[in-house]
Amino acid sequence: MPSLQKIKMVENYKELLDNFKAIYVIDFTGFTVPEMTELRRRVKERKGLLKVGRNRLFKIALKEKNVNGLDDFLVGVSALLIAYEDPVEPLKVFYDYSKEKGKGVIKGGYVEGEVFGKDKVDFLAKLPSRDVLVQNLLSRIKGPVYGLVFVLSGLMRNLVFILNEIKNKKEGSNP
């Protein structure tokens, strides 16, 4: 029979899983308390949450929220990294911080109903941020438009130049 405390913890975990965009399972072995505090702060700035807890209780909460496939990753020292707005930004924060400190491992993740292993999650973490990708896309879209504007403005300049020359020629021949 589960204790009242464990039932409350599962309920708390289920509340944390409301409206998530992505969930990642990480191994935070080796991080000190100040490092974890700093990591949590950085993740929170990117609209995410880093929750350390008990694997068995995480599994129960995830199952009750119909999030399947993360059980294989919830082994040993684990924490959930939950993204609420951008599914990749909190992951990038953890990835960069773990590289900086030389500690921590991404075990796997759950993004938009699909389970990703370590390799695919690492690939996601290495992608440029959403803002950079949007900026690159816009610059590539703007390029042809700017070229068209330049060509059309050149045609207009040439037309004005020719008309001005015709005007000057007519004025010069009839004083």
Summary of the structure (lengths in Angstrom):
residues: 175
radius of gyration: 28.2
end to end distance: 110.7
largest distance: 110.7
contacts: 491
relative contact order: 0.14
helix: 58%
strand: 15%
